[in-house]
Amino acid sequence: MGGAGTTDQGGGHRAYIGSFTSGGGRGITTAAADPLTGALTPLAATDAVRDPSYLAHDRRTGVLYAVSETGQGAVGVFRTAGEGLVPLGTAVHVGGAGPTHLSVAGRRLITANYTSGSVSVLPLAADGSIEGPASVLAHRGSGPDADRQEGPHAHQALPDPTGRWVLSVDLGTDSVRVCAPDPATGALRVHSETALRAGAGPRHLAFHPEGRVAYVLHELEPQLTVCRWNPGSGHLEILGEVPVASGGHPGAARAYPSAIVASRDGRFVWAAIRGADTIATLSLAGGAEKPELTGTVGCGGSWPRDLAADPSGRRLYAANERSGDVTWFDVDPLTGQPRRAGSVAVPAATCVVFG
């Protein structure tokens, strides 16, 4: 996010919102983001890709990528055209089922394929189009939760801050794999694997901006695992766990954390939590390795599937899937606590990225 992204005529940034077409969503909505208030104004939508549950914008080429979270997993590629998007070729199969995340790593596109428990790498041309078939790395393993961990379920794959490594977070195997891309082909091989607590169900990872600490958010338990990251050796070292939700009361909804964001200034970490429908704020006043839960606020809707910071770093946006909206929050610069500032209707919203 940020950098030389797409801007509208009023000087604001463009936001791209994914949504489940199978749940009544519009696919990918392009919206103008007001630079003063953070308000989103939908401009156009495209359903050229089914169930685009996660998006990634490449600042280098201005191209937007979208997974198609379907049994025949695919990736759609789009360019900005006026107020909307146009496909850059047809959707490309990723060689895996149910992709839930994708990221750009130089001239490669990486997808995490949840259903098949694999990670795919697709080569990119200079203009951002996909120029070859996917190479696929299959995960192996399982976890103690028979319903959710009967096999591997890769949920996120992203490059580390140096670009040397690719980390894949697997909910089904309770682990994070550090992978080394082949210099010539980009195909991945497992370099190391860090086992997390059994049954926790790791979902997403975010790096502290200094690049030496990683925060792993678990879906099956409302916990955050803090790890020291060594980019030289390509290893994660577990330092401890921190709760992202206060103790519930009898009858309270089960918490299913979904997304994590580290602030640009390295002072806070935020986590979206479904079920509880909250956003948790963790302070890093004691250091990057010692996050402390300092408060929670309502997400502004129901089932916050994604959480994103805007290019300024002063606002957060929650994509609330079940209530069908995106809610934005102003962040208190001293405490890091979000304050609800507005919302816009987006049926079956799944994620928000900025161009």
N, C-alpha and C positions, 0 to 999 in steps of 0.2 A: 504494500500500500504506500501511497505517497509518491514522491519523486515526480518525474515528468509524465503524469497520467493525463487521461482525457479530461478536458474542462469544457464547460458550457460557456455560452456567450456572456453570462453574468459573472464569470470568474470562479464559479463553484466547480466541484468535481462531479463526475458521474458515478453513480452507484449501480451495481448489478445485483439483482435479487433472484436467487433460484427458488423454484417451487415444484412440488410434486404434481405433474399433470394428471396422474392417476387419482389424485385426491382433490381435483377441481382447480388446481393451480394453473397459471398462465404460461408456465415454462420459465423463461428468463425475462424479467422486467428491467428495463433501463429507466433510471430515475435521475433527476437533477438534485444535487445536494446543495442547499443554501449555505454559503460559507459563514454567514453570521449566526444563523439559528440552528443549522444542522438539519432542517426540515427536508424531507424527501418528497419530490413531486414526480410521480410516474409519467413517463413520456411515451413509451412503446413497449410491446411485449412480443416474444416469439416462442412458438411451441415446436420449433424445428427439431428439438431433441426431446425425447420422452424422459420424464422424471430427472431433470437436471438438479440433483440434490447438492452438488458442490461445484464451485466455480473457482477459476484462477485467472488472474490478469497478468500478462507479461508486459512490463513497462518498456522493455527493449523494443518490442515490435508493435505494441498496442493491441495485441490479439487477446481475445477472451476464450478460455477453454471451459467446457462443461462436461462432467461425467453424465452418462445416461445410466442411472441405477436400475438396471433391468437384468433379466437372466442372460441376455446376450449383451454383456457390458460393452459400452462404446464411449467415445469421446467426440463431442462436437466442437468445431473451431469457428470463431466468429470475428468479424471486423465491424467497427463502428461505421454506420451509414446514416447521416442525418441525426435524427433523434433515437434511432434504434440500432439493430444489429442485422447483419446479413451473414449467412453461412459461408465459410471459406472451404468449399468442397463438401463432400458428404461425410457423415459421421463414420469414424473408424473404429473397428472392433479392437478391444484391448486384450483379448485372449483370456479373459477372466469374467466371472459373474458378479453382479451387484457392486460395481465400483462406488465407493462412498467418499473418496478424497482424491485430489490430484494437485500436483505442484510442478513448477517449472524449475529445472536444474540445468542452467546453461542452454545447450541445444538439445535437451532431452525433456520429455514430459513423462512424469511418473504418476501412476495411479495405484491406489490401494483397493483391492478387490475383496470386499467383505465376504460375500457368499462363498466364493471359491478359495478364500484364504491365500491370496497370492498378491504379488506386486508386479506391475508391468512397466516397461520402459519403451517409449516411442521416440524415434529420432525426429527432430524438427529441422525444416529448411530455414534459410535465412529470413524468409518472409513470415515465419511462424507456422506455416502449414506443416502437416505431418507427412514425412517423406519416406516412410518405410514401415514394415510390420513390427508388431510389438515383440519384445523378448520378455519372457515371463519367469519369475522366480516363485516357486511354490513353497509355502510354509508347511511345516509339519508340527503336530502336537495337539494337545487338548488341555482342558482345565476341569475343575471339580463341579462346575455348574452344568448339569446334564442338559438343561434347556438352552443355554447360551454358549457353552464351551465344549460342544461335542467334537469340535475340530477347530482348525485355525480360522481366524476371522481378522484379516488385516483391515484396520480401520483408518490408518493415516500413513502416508509416506512422504517424507520431506527431506531436502538437503540440510546439512548442518550449516552454520554461518560461514564456514570456510569454503563450502562447495565441494569439499573433498569426499565427503561421506553422504550416504543416504540412510536415514533412520526410518524403520517401519514399526509401527505400534500395532500389536496384535491382541485384540480382546480375547480371542479364544485360547491363546497359549500363555497368557499372563506374562508377556515378555516384550522387550524392544530389541529388534535386530539392527545391528549396524552393518551396512553393506558397502562394499567397495565397487564402484562402477569400473568396468573394463575401459581403459583409455581409448580404445579404438571403436568398440561397438556400443558402449554404454550399458551392456548387460551387467546385471548385479550378481555378486557372490557374497555370501554371508561371511563377514569378517569377525564379528563377535555377537554374542547374545546375552542380554541382561535379564535374568529371571526376577520378576516382581512377585508380590505376595499372591499366593494361590487364591483364585476366586475373585480377585479385585476387578478384573476386566479392564485393562488399560485401553483408552479410547483415543486421546489426543495428547500431543506434546508441544510445548512452547519453550523457546530458548530465552534466557535473560539477554538483554541487548549487549552485554559485554561478552557473550558467547561461551562462557565457561560453566554455566549452570543450566540445567534443563528441568522443566516441571512436567511430570506425567500425570494427567488427569484420568481417574478411573470412572468407568460407567456403572459398574455393578456395586460399588461402594463409594460413598461421598468422601473420597480421600484424594490427596495430592502427594505423589512421591517426588521428593527432591533429589536430584542426582548431580554429581559433579561430572562435567563433560571434559574429556581430554581429546582435543582435536588432533594432537600429534599421534597418539596411539590408537585412536578410534574406539575408546571404551567409556562406558557410563559406570559411575560408582554411586551406589545408593547411599544417601546420607540420612534419610528419614522420611516419615510421613506426617502430613498435616491435614486435619479435617477441613472440608470446605462447606460444611453445614453444621449448625448447632444441633444439639441433641433433640430428637423429635419427641412428640408425646404419643401416648397410645392412640392408635387409629390414624395417625398422620400418614400422608401419602409417602410411598417409598421414593427416595431421591435417586435420580439417574443423571449424574453430571454429563455434560455434552461437549462444551467448548471452553478453551482457555486462551487468555490474552495476557501478555506481559506488556506493561507500559513502556513507551519509548525511552522515558527518562530513567527506567530501571528502579522505580520506587514502589510499584504496585503490580499485583497479579489479580486478574478477575476470572471468575469461572461461572458459566451458566449451568443451572441445575434444573432439570425437568422433574416433574412430580411435585417438588417443593415450589417450582416456578419462581425461582429467585436468581439473583446475581450476587455472588459472594465477592467481597473485597478482601484481599490479603495484603498486608503492609510488609515491605521489605526494609523497614527502618533498621532492623537488626542485622541487615546484610542479605545479599542475594540468596544465601544458603539457608536463611531462617525466616521464611514467610510466616506471618501470623494472621489468622482470621480476625478481622476487625469489624465486620458488619455484613449484613445482607439486606437487599431491597427486592421488592417484587419486580418481576421481569416485564410487567405491563401487559401480560397476556397469559397464554397457556402453552406449555411445552416448548421452551426456548431451545431450539435445535442448534443454533449457531450464535456466536457472539463475535463482534468485530469492532475494531477501533477505526475512526475516520483518519484521513491523512494528517490532520492536525494533532491527533493524539488526545484531543480534549473531549471527545465524545465516544460513547459506546452505542452499538446498534444490536438489538436482540431480534433474531428471526423466530417468531413464535408460531410454530407449525399449526397447532390445534386451534388457536384462536384466530389464525389467519391474518397476522399483522406483523409489521416491523416497528418496534418501539425504539426511540433514541433517548439517550441520557446525557446530560452535561455532567462532567466529572469534576468534583471539588479538587482544586489543585493542591490543597493542603492535606486532605484526608484520603483522597482517592475515591470517596463515596459517590456513586452515581445518583443523579436526581432526574426523574422522568421529565422529559421536555416535550414529547409529542409522539404521534404514531401515524401510520398509514396502513390501509387495508391491503394485504397481499395474501390471498388464499393459499393455504398449504405452504407457507414460506419455509425455506430450508436453510438459506445462507445469504450473506451479504458480503460483497467485495467492492473495493473502490478502484477506479481507473485513473 
